[in-house]
Amino acid sequence: MADPFEVRMRFTSQLQHLNASVNSSQKAAHYALKYRDMDEDLHSCILEQLERNSMNNRANIMYFIEHLCDMAQRENHLDFVRMMQRDILRVVDAVAPSDGSGAANVKVVRRVLNGLQQKSILIPDTVTEIEACLKERDTLPAHPALSPVEANGQHDIQMVNTTPKMNGLNRLDKRQIEQRIEEDRERHKRLRESIWAVVADEDQEFERLWDEVSEIGEDDYLAAEEDAMERRQAVDVD
């Protein structure tokens, strides 16, 4: 049997190193389900990391939560799902705090909540209730720490060493800002790809085209006779 402390430490490390790739979220979700007998302890790890890490990492963990619940539902291990349903408000408060420090994460929260609702993990009433709270928190720029400050007529980015702490954490430095922008760009790219994805089902495509074709009428027969007559005349001329 695996050592619980070691499992917890490895899972914590995976959460801390999540990025915009689907593979990183799926790897962490597989690990959690592998040690599902420690689900309560691993769930507490998720909550702790949400409340301790940077806003970038909190956004990545939020996306991971959707992967975890989806996989747990498919593997019929619903304890992870039930615990997340129970603590979803705490999760949202950590990812997009009411003090405005996580305004850049509001869109992330909305996307994940909508995904969880579509997968029947969250009920519509819960999502509607949370959305009402999110409207009050969506007040800052699209990326963390990008709020401009006038300095000698120019807009400067507020850095860690020049700004107060917010929600127990400093604002992001320039490197973290660039990382967040790059991760958002990667997610938007995957989102566009998923929109254009087409299911490879020839029968379904045939049925769609067949439904779009109108029934044969008298005009169609007349047009066919005219085409045949034109072809005969062209042959006679040759």
Secondary structure as GFF3:
##gff-version 3
##sequence-region A 1 238
A	DSSP	alpha_helix	4	16	.	.	.	ID=ss1
A	DSSP	alpha_helix	22	34	.	.	.	ID=ss2
A	DSSP	three_ten_helix	36	38	.	.	.	ID=ss3
A	DSSP	alpha_helix	39	52	.	.	.	ID=ss4
A	DSSP	alpha_helix	55	74	.	.	.	ID=ss5
A	DSSP	alpha_helix	79	86	.	.	.	ID=ss6
A	DSSP	alpha_helix	88	95	.	.	.	ID=ss7
A	DSSP	three_ten_helix	103	105	.	.	.	ID=ss8
A	DSSP	alpha_helix	106	118	.	.	.	ID=ss9
A	DSSP	alpha_helix	124	137	.	.	.	ID=ss10
A	DSSP	beta_strand	148	151	.	.	.	ID=ss11
A	DSSP	beta_strand	154	157	.	.	.	ID=ss12
A	DSSP	three_ten_helix	160	162	.	.	.	ID=ss13
A	DSSP	alpha_helix	174	196	.	.	.	ID=ss14
A	DSSP	alpha_helix	202	212	.	.	.	ID=ss15
A	DSSP	alpha_helix	218	237	.	.	.	ID=ss16
###
